[in-house]
Amino acid sequence: MTYFKRHIDDKLREWKTEARRKPLLIRGARQVGKSTAVRELGKQFRYFVEVNLEKQPDLRQLFTENINVKTTCEKLSGTLAIPSYRARRSSSLTKFR
């Protein structure tokens, strides 16, 4: 399927190049390509996680009123069987010792 460039693509690339990226939350009107743009960006990462709380209601428990980003990411990592940043970093350090 052909990907059509969107105005948000430049902002997403800018976010990607930031040294200290914060979690990404995208809101907007329905059917304008938000998910498609993020999935396209996700292709540039080794790991990409898309959380859709409508399609994955069991993940709602990870997103409480007082979200701790590190804890939430660790829980997502365990639930979705994707290595956390901390695990990937220690694995990389082990390789170079």
Backbone as a chain_set.jsonl record, in Angstrom:
{"seq": "MTYFKRHIDDKLREWKTEARRKPLLIRGARQVGKSTAVRELGKQFRYFVEVNLEKQPDLRQLFTENINVKTTCEKLSGTLAIPSYRARRSSSLTKFR", "coords": {"N": [[0.837, -1.184, 0.0], [0.523, 2.217, -0.779], [2.13, 4.902, 0.858], [0.958, 7.991, 1.891], [2.369, 11.105, 2.233], [2.145, 13.122, 5.132], [1.3, 16.165, 6.896], [2.068, 15.928, 9.548], [4.274, 14.281, 9.549], [6.835, 15.546, 9.457], [6.982, 16.661, 12.017], [6.935, 14.341, 13.536], [9.347, 13.137, 12.764], [11.071, 15.043, 13.779], [10.576, 14.734, 16.52], [11.604, 12.167, 16.801], [14.358, 12.564, 16.537], [15.105, 13.877, 18.829], [17.148, 13.975, 21.703], [16.32, 13.261, 24.283], [13.653, 11.828, 24.241], [10.195, 12.104, 24.978], [7.282, 10.207, 25.97], [4.972, 9.618, 23.317], [1.993, 11.099, 22.396], [-0.746, 11.245, 20.396], [-3.373, 13.117, 19.234], [-6.477, 13.745, 17.56], [-8.757, 14.445, 14.82], [-10.975, 11.905, 13.541], [-9.979, 9.39, 11.177], [-7.882, 10.678, 9.721], [-5.339, 9.821, 9.367], [-3.598, 9.462, 11.529], [-2.789, 7.106, 12.959], [-1.661, 5.647, 10.858], [0.478, 7.317, 10.12], [2.068, 7.169, 12.422], [2.624, 4.439, 12.514], [4.162, 4.255, 10.227], [6.373, 5.815, 10.993], [7.206, 4.142, 13.042], [8.495, 2.086, 11.703], [11.087, 2.866, 11.547], [12.304, 2.239, 13.882], [13.821, -0.188, 16.051], [12.198, -1.547, 17.851], [8.712, -1.282, 18.199], [5.766, -0.226, 19.652], [2.354, -0.282, 19.625], [-0.324, 0.957, 21.32], [-3.612, 0.383, 21.777], [-6.281, 1.17, 23.45], [-8.935, 0.618, 23.067], [-9.005, -1.658, 21.492], [-7.403, -3.305, 22.981], [-8.346, -3.837, 25.752], [-7.469, -5.021, 28.124], [-5.072, -3.832, 28.719], [-5.655, -1.452, 29.878], [-5.47, -1.291, 32.647], [-2.846, -0.639, 33.115], [-2.634, 2.01, 32.79], [-3.163, 4.264, 34.888], [-4.579, 6.836, 37.035], [-2.38, 8.234, 38.131], [0.185, 8.148, 36.401], [3.271, 6.625, 36.167], [5.881, 6.959, 34.143], [8.196, 5.342, 33.709], [7.581, 2.997, 35.18], [5.204, 2.218, 33.904], [6.125, 1.743, 31.3], [7.869, -0.404, 31.806], [6.01, -2.311, 32.674], [4.45, -2.564, 30.36], [6.395, -3.596, 28.688], [6.866, -6.114, 29.842], [4.304, -7.267, 29.627], [3.843, -7.276, 26.853], [5.971, -8.651, 25.916], [8.352, -7.413, 24.974], [11.626, -6.217, 24.917], [12.65, -4.009, 27.515], [13.903, -0.629, 27.649], [15.896, -0.471, 29.583], [16.657, -3.169, 29.834], [17.571, -3.668, 27.211], [19.68, -1.878, 27.113], [21.444, -2.817, 29.144], [22.045, -5.254, 28.044], [23.404, -4.454, 25.743], [25.61, -3.216, 26.912], [26.828, -5.39, 28.092], [27.684, -6.807, 25.857], [29.81, -5.248, 24.968], [31.76, -5.332, 26.897]], "CA": [[0.0, 0.0, 0.0], [1.286, 3.457, -0.895], [2.016, 5.826, 1.985], [0.823, 9.389, 1.496], [3.016, 11.992, 3.188], [1.229, 13.973, 5.886], [1.936, 17.315, 7.541], [2.61, 15.523, 10.845], [5.506, 13.506, 9.367], [8.003, 16.354, 9.838], [6.97, 16.77, 13.487], [7.296, 13.03, 14.064], [10.795, 12.973, 12.562], [11.706, 15.947, 14.741], [10.46, 14.053, 17.81], [12.491, 11.008, 16.756], [15.758, 12.974, 16.655], [15.373, 14.461, 20.145], [17.982, 13.111, 22.538], [15.526, 12.769, 25.425], [12.248, 11.768, 23.806], [9.14, 11.795, 25.926], [6.252, 9.39, 25.315], [4.26, 10.306, 22.245], [0.538, 11.008, 22.42], [-1.284, 11.974, 19.24], [-4.828, 13.248, 19.237], [-6.98, 14.465, 16.402], [-10.0, 13.989, 14.204], [-10.983, 10.529, 13.03], [-9.747, 9.087, 9.764], [-6.983, 11.616, 9.035], [-4.051, 9.178, 9.158], [-2.725, 9.508, 12.713], [-2.206, 5.776, 13.191], [-0.827, 5.299, 9.709], [1.715, 8.106, 10.211], [2.871, 6.641, 13.522], [3.125, 3.122, 12.084], [5.24, 4.522, 9.263], [7.51, 6.217, 11.823], [7.627, 2.963, 13.787], [9.369, 1.262, 10.872], [12.45, 3.349, 11.707], [12.779, 1.8, 15.191], [13.979, -1.633, 16.2], [10.98, -1.988, 18.53], [7.608, -0.338, 18.08], [4.583, -0.714, 20.352], [1.137, 0.512, 19.447], [-1.297, 0.622, 22.35], [-4.96, 0.82, 21.446], [-7.048, 0.734, 24.614], [-10.238, 0.103, 22.632], [-8.794, -3.02, 20.992], [-6.654, -4.044, 23.995], [-8.863, -3.327, 27.025], [-6.718, -5.564, 29.253], [-3.943, -2.944, 29.013], [-6.137, -0.241, 30.569], [-5.02, -1.296, 34.037], [-1.492, -0.076, 33.183], [-2.746, 3.464, 32.658], [-3.968, 4.747, 36.005], [-4.59, 8.307, 37.164], [-1.023, 8.721, 38.407], [1.061, 7.331, 35.58], [4.719, 6.731, 36.268], [6.283, 6.538, 32.805], [9.14, 4.222, 33.771], [6.86, 1.807, 35.625], [4.263, 1.833, 32.859], [6.911, 1.154, 30.2], [8.333, -1.716, 32.254], [4.857, -3.221, 32.663], [4.137, -2.832, 28.952], [7.462, -4.459, 28.189], [6.603, -7.47, 30.325], [3.025, -7.745, 29.099], [3.912, -7.458, 25.408], [7.186, -9.424, 25.627], [9.307, -6.596, 24.225], [12.645, -5.787, 25.885], [12.598, -2.621, 27.953], [15.119, 0.136, 27.372], [16.893, -0.857, 30.582], [17.153, -4.505, 29.468], [18.345, -3.552, 25.972], [20.918, -1.152, 27.417], [22.371, -3.688, 29.872], [22.479, -6.265, 27.076], [24.404, -3.8, 24.896], [26.81, -3.008, 27.723], [27.45, -6.704, 28.27], [28.342, -7.163, 24.597], [31.013, -4.448, 24.743], [32.7, -5.458, 28.021]], "C": [[0.885, 1.25, 0.0], [1.042, 4.353, 0.318], [1.962, 7.243, 1.453], [1.388, 10.265, 2.592], [1.982, 12.918, 3.83], [2.014, 15.114, 6.529], [2.605, 16.915, 8.849], [3.951, 14.786, 10.723], [6.751, 14.276, 9.795], [8.104, 16.478, 11.356], [7.374, 15.447, 14.122], [8.794, 12.77, 13.9], [11.576, 13.85, 13.535], [11.695, 15.311, 16.135], [11.458, 12.904, 17.885], [13.949, 11.398, 16.998], [16.095, 13.614, 18.004], [16.15, 13.469, 21.005], [17.192, 12.5, 23.688], [14.048, 12.805, 25.057], [11.328, 11.45, 24.967], [8.124, 10.91, 25.213], [5.426, 10.237, 24.351], [2.767, 10.051, 22.353], [0.016, 11.854, 21.277], [-2.795, 11.943, 19.303], [-5.258, 13.998, 17.993], [-8.257, 13.851, 15.877], [-9.852, 12.555, 13.695], [-10.615, 10.488, 11.553], [-8.86, 10.09, 9.019], [-5.574, 11.052, 8.848], [-3.101, 9.209, 10.331], [-2.021, 8.171, 12.922], [-1.272, 5.373, 12.066], [0.501, 6.034, 9.765], [2.63, 7.554, 11.299], [3.422, 5.26, 13.158], [4.274, 3.277, 11.091], [6.502, 4.943, 10.005], [8.077, 5.016, 12.563], [8.561, 2.06, 13.009], [10.84, 1.654, 11.028], [13.069, 2.929, 13.043], [12.924, 0.288, 15.213], [12.734, -2.24, 16.843], [9.938, -0.889, 18.43], [6.398, -0.966, 18.757], [3.44, 0.251, 20.103], [0.138, 0.035, 20.495], [-2.629, 1.236, 21.953], [-5.868, 0.281, 22.544], [-8.462, 0.293, 24.268], [-10.105, -1.345, 22.181], [-8.07, -3.912, 21.996], [-7.098, -3.601, 25.392], [-8.119, -3.859, 28.25], [-5.518, -4.706, 29.625], [-4.364, -1.69, 29.778], [-5.624, -0.154, 31.995], [-3.621, -0.7, 34.2], [-1.503, 1.45, 33.161], [-3.71, 3.995, 33.71], [-3.941, 6.27, 36.033], [-3.187, 8.875, 37.319], [-0.015, 7.848, 37.666], [2.524, 7.66, 35.869], [5.248, 6.143, 34.963], [7.196, 5.322, 32.847], [8.437, 2.927, 34.153], [5.918, 1.304, 34.544], [4.991, 1.177, 31.69], [7.422, -0.232, 30.573], [7.188, -2.729, 32.22], [4.442, -3.558, 31.234], [5.148, -3.798, 28.36], [7.208, -5.906, 28.588], [5.349, -8.067, 29.726], [3.12, -8.084, 27.622], [5.158, -8.221, 24.958], [8.142, -8.691, 24.684], [10.34, -6.089, 25.227], [12.503, -4.305, 26.242], [13.901, -1.94, 27.588], [16.232, -0.307, 28.315], [17.494, -2.219, 30.229], [18.002, -4.441, 28.204], [19.676, -2.89, 26.247], [21.902, -2.07, 28.148], [22.881, -4.801, 28.958], [23.57, -5.692, 26.176], [25.707, -3.602, 25.655], [27.556, -4.326, 27.906], [28.229, -7.099, 27.02], [29.689, -6.458, 24.437], [32.019, -4.54, 25.873], [33.806, -6.404, 27.704]], "O": [[1.885, 1.308, 0.715], [-0.095, 4.539, 0.75], [2.812, 7.652, 0.661], [0.955, 10.192, 3.741], [1.076, 13.424, 3.168], [3.232, 15.037, 6.685], [3.616, 17.508, 9.224], [4.684, 14.683, 11.706], [7.634, 13.706, 10.436], [9.199, 16.408, 11.913], [8.076, 15.431, 15.133], [9.433, 12.239, 14.808], [12.617, 13.443, 14.051], [12.701, 15.351, 16.843], [12.088, 12.694, 18.921], [14.697, 10.631, 17.605], [17.267, 13.866, 18.285], [15.845, 12.277, 21.029], [17.388, 11.331, 24.021], [13.297, 13.678, 25.493], [11.647, 10.629, 25.828], [8.102, 10.864, 23.983], [5.222, 11.432, 24.569], [2.334, 8.899, 22.398], [0.306, 13.048, 21.199], [-3.412, 10.883, 19.411], [-4.496, 14.79, 17.438], [-8.769, 12.87, 16.418], [-8.745, 12.071, 13.456], [-10.896, 11.413, 10.792], [-9.058, 10.328, 7.828], [-4.715, 11.702, 8.252], [-1.902, 9.0, 10.15], [-0.797, 8.12, 13.046], [-0.203, 4.815, 12.312], [1.545, 5.444, 9.487], [3.844, 7.482, 11.108], [4.573, 4.954, 13.469], [5.24, 2.514, 11.121], [7.592, 4.473, 9.677], [9.293, 4.884, 12.696], [9.349, 1.331, 13.612], [11.733, 0.878, 10.688], [14.233, 3.231, 13.306], [12.235, -0.426, 14.484], [12.272, -3.306, 16.438], [10.253, 0.293, 18.563], [6.046, -2.11, 18.469], [3.556, 1.452, 20.346], [-0.202, -1.146, 20.55], [-2.753, 2.453, 21.813], [-6.188, -0.907, 22.572], [-9.126, -0.341, 25.088], [-10.981, -2.166, 22.451], [-8.114, -5.137, 21.881], [-6.294, -3.042, 26.139], [-8.133, -3.221, 29.302], [-4.993, -4.832, 30.732], [-3.513, -0.949, 30.27], [-5.371, 0.941, 32.498], [-3.246, -0.298, 35.302], [-0.502, 2.094, 33.476], [-4.904, 4.155, 33.462], [-3.352, 6.908, 35.16], [-2.85, 9.886, 36.702], [0.564, 6.926, 38.24], [2.945, 8.815, 35.82], [5.079, 4.95, 34.709], [6.99, 4.369, 32.096], [8.66, 1.886, 33.536], [5.84, 0.101, 34.293], [4.527, 0.172, 31.151], [7.409, -1.14, 29.741], [7.373, -3.868, 31.789], [4.119, -4.708, 30.933], [4.788, -4.711, 27.617], [7.322, -6.814, 27.765], [5.33, -9.242, 29.356], [2.54, -9.075, 27.179], [5.374, -8.415, 23.762], [8.667, -9.268, 23.732], [9.968, -5.58, 26.284], [12.265, -3.464, 25.376], [14.886, -2.599, 27.256], [17.373, -0.494, 27.894], [18.708, -2.4, 30.316], [19.045, -5.09, 28.129], [20.696, -3.286, 25.683], [23.082, -2.096, 27.8], [24.024, -5.238, 29.088], [24.553, -6.373, 25.881], [26.788, -3.799, 25.1], [28.787, -4.356, 27.875], [29.317, -7.665, 27.121], [30.609, -7.012, 23.836], [33.055, -3.877, 25.813], [34.685, -6.628, 28.536]]}, "num_chains": 1, "name": "protein.A"}
